[in-house]
Amino acid sequence: MKTVAITGASGFIGCRIARAALAAGWRVRALARSPERLPPEFGALRWDMEKLAAPAPLDGIDAIIHGAAYRPDNLDDPSQAEACMRINAGGTLALLTEAQAAGVRHFVYLSAGNAYNTTQSPIPETAQLFPANRATYYLASKLMGEIYVSHWDRAGKIPGCILRISSVYGPGMDERGLIAAMARKLAAGQTVLLRNGGSFSADMVYVDDVAHAAAVALDMSARGALNVGSGNASSAHEIASLLAEITGAEPGLIRTEPQSFEEPRFGALDITRARQMLGYAPTALREGLARTWNSLQEKPR
């Protein structure tokens, strides 16, 4: 049985990836700050990405899925740029160096599908990557990590696969986020006010679709960049309307502020390559939102 090391396995996405890898027949070694918090089947060991001088425990590891990242609370704060670059870019480079020394044979990097700079839709993997519109400091650091992974692959050091993931939602997501907050308000009969006409849009991808894509990419030792999204861009107003249907709320509870500026938008990703290489088939937005709402109802407030 092969063993995969997964960084970020205690997080929203990483936890689902770890379970998908286990289901696919891999032995998992989760590298985490607090391994005692993870289930025993994750085989967790203590590791902190922020401590670059501390080597990762990679003995006996066949492949790595690198999902750990530093994401500041305020994505517009330029004082966070140094930490993003040091931890996300520098940490990825350190992990690649250690992986090569340990004889790791495949490296899967979770990158950001929101780093594209184009009005083209859907957006292919060949589109320009230039994250200057939104979350620049964080996305730039993720892009730098991607460059390192691609270089290691091209230089013949470690075959690498880059998954450019769009905006992830689903069970286990942060309840302070837009989807969970809107669903709770609508179900309670409270008004949801959408800023700027509810025009903000993004490609929303269900978390288990991401986990499945990562597990398949791992199994087939995929290489190169692959978009992992839904293939459609959904506006905040569209999401709110679907949540009103799902929760049984009155549509009139959704109010919009007048549109006062051109909202930076994340476009739909072209997922043709993922469909062809991974057999990828994303969950429809309404179905994913319904599953998410069911999971929220199961949690005590």
N, C-alpha and C positions, 0 to 999 in steps of 0.2 A: 504493500500500500504506500502510495506517495504522500508526502507531507507538504502542506502549503502553510507558510507563515502569513498571517493577515494582520496588518497594522490598522488601528482604528476599529477593531472588532467589538469594542464596547459601545460604539456609536450607533446612531439610527440606521445608517446604511450598512456599516461594517458588520453589525450583528446579523442582519439578514443574509449578507454574503457568506458569513461563516456557516450559517445553517444550510445554505444552498451548496456549499462546497462539501460539507459532511454528507448531505443527501446524494451528492454525485460520487461518493466513495473515497473522498480524500480524508486523510488525517489532518486535523487543524491544529496549528500552534498560534494562538492569539498573543500578540505582543502588546501589552497594555500597562498603563501606569498603576492600575489597581487590579491585578489579576484575580484577587480574592472575590471580586464582585461578579465574575463571569462564571457560567455553568461549567462543570468539570469536563464536559465533552469538548470544550474549546481548547483544552490543553494550554491554558494561559501561563505566560511567563512575564515577569516584570521587565518593562522597557519604556523609556521616556524619550520620545523623538526630540524633545527640546534640549536634552543633554547629549549633544553631538559627540562628546568625548567618550560616552559610554557605548561600547559596541553592542549591536543587536545579537541575541542568541540564535544564530543561524546554522548551527551544526545539524547535519542530517536533513536540511531543508532542500526540497526539489524546486519549489517555486514560491514566489512572493506576490501577494496582492497588497499594494500599498495605498491605503485609504486614509491614513492618519494625516491630519492637517491642522494648522492653526488658523482659525477663522475669527477675526476680531468682532466684538459686539457691534462696533461702529465701523461699517465698511467704508465710510467716507473720511475717516480720520487719517491724515497723512503721517501722524506720529506712529502709526501701526505698520508702516511700510517696511521698516527695518526688521521687525519681528517676523513679518510674513516672509520676507526674503531669507532671513537666517534659518527659520524653522522649516518652511515649506520647500524652498529651493535647496538650501544647504543641507537640510535633513534628507532630502531625496538623493542628493549626490553622495552623502555619507553612506546611505543604505545601499546604493548601487555599488559603491566601492567594497563594502563589506560582503555583499552578495557575491560579487565576482571572486573574492578571496575564498569564500566558503564553497564555491562550486555550484551555486544556484543556477538552474538551467532555464528559467523563464521568469519574467518580471512583468506584472500587470499593474499599470498606474491609473488611478482614478483621477481624471482631469476634469476640466470645466467646459461644458458645451456653451456656456454663456460668455466665453471669451472671444467669440467671433465678432468681426466688425463688418457687417454687410447688411444691405436691405434685401438681398436675394432671399427667396423663400421657395422651397425649403433649402437649408444651408448645407452644402456638401462638405466633406472633410478637406477638400482642396481650397476652400474659401480662406480669406485672410484672417489671421489671428492677431487682433490688436485691441486689447481690452481697455479702451480709453473712455468709454461712455459711462460705466457704472462699476462699482466695487473694484476699482482699478488696482489698488495696492494688493489685495488678496488674489485677484485673478491673474495679475502679472506674475506673482510668485508661483502660482500653479502652472502657468505657461512655461516659466523657467525650468520647473521640474520636468515638464514634458519634453523640453529640449534636451535635457540631460538623458532621459530614458531613450529618446530617439537616437542620440549620439552613441550611447552604449550599444544599441542594437546595430547601427550602421558600422560601428568599429569592430563588430564581431566579438564583443565582450559578453553581453547577455542578450538573448532574443527578448524583445520587449513589445508589449501591446499597450496602447493608450486608449482608454475608454473616455470619450468626451461626453459627460453626463449633463443633461439639462436640469431643470428645476424639479427636485424629487419631493414627493409627498407620499403619505400612506400611514398605516398603523405604526405607532411608536414615534411619530414626528413630534417636534416641539409644540406643545399646546399654546405657546405664545405666538405661534406663526399665524399667517393670514387665514389659512383654510380652517384650522381648528377654532380660531376665535370667531370667524364668521358663522360656522356651523353652530357653535354654542349659543351665540346671540340669536340667531334665527329660530332655533328650537325653543328658546325662552320667550319668543315673541318680541324681541328687542330689535330696534332699527339698526341696520348696517349702513354706514355712510361710506361711500367709495369716493376717494379723492380724485380730482382731475377727470371726472366723468367716467371713472372705472376703466380708463383706457389702457392702463398698464397690462402688458401681456407677456407670456412666457410659454415655452414648451414644457408642459407638466408631465412628468413620467412617474409611474407607480413604482414604489420601492422594490417590490418583488420582481419587477421586470429588470431592474438594474442588477439585482442579486443573481438572477438567472443568466443574464448576459455575461456577468463576471465569471460565473462557474463554467459556462460553456467555453469562454475564451481561455480559461485555465486548462480545461480538458483537452482542447485542440491545439494548445500552444500557439494561439493566434498572434499575429504580428501586425504592426502598423496602427494607424489611428482609426477608431470606429466611433461614430455617433451613437449615443444611446439616449433616445428620447421617445416621444409619442408620434412625432412626425407632424404635429399640429401645434399652432400657437393659440392659447386661450387667454382671453382678457379677464380682468378681475370681475367685470360685470357678468360674463358668461359663467364663471365659476360660482359666483354668488347665486345666480339664477338656478343652476343645477342643485346647489345646496338647499335652496328654498324648496325645490321639488322633493328632495330626498328627506328633509326633516319635516315636511308637511307645513312649512311656514307660508304665510301670505306673501305673494310677490311684492306687494306694496311696502313691505318692510325694508326693501332695498332702495336706498336713496343715493343720489350722486351729486357731488359738488360740480359746479361748472368747470369745463376743461379750460385751464388757464395757461398751459404750456405744453410743449411737445414732449410727451413722456418717453424716456429711453425705453426701448422695448427689446426683449430677447426673442429672436425669430424661431420659427419651427426648424428643427434639424432634419436633414435628409438621412433617413435610416435605411436606405436601400442596401448599403454595404453590410450593415449588421444583419439585415434580413437574409442576405445571400450567404454570409459567412457563418453566422451563428444560429440561423433559423429563428431569428428574433421576431416576436409578435407582441407588440405592446397592448396593454389593457386599455379599453375605452375609458375616457375620463369619467363618465357617469358611473360606471361600474367601480372604478377605483375610489371615487369619492364616497360611494355608498359603503364600501368596505371600511374606509377610513372612519366614516360616521359611526358605523357599528362598533368599531374598536373604541371610539371615544365614549360611547354609551356604556361600555363595559367597565370603564375606569371610574372610581369614586372621585367626586369633586372635593 
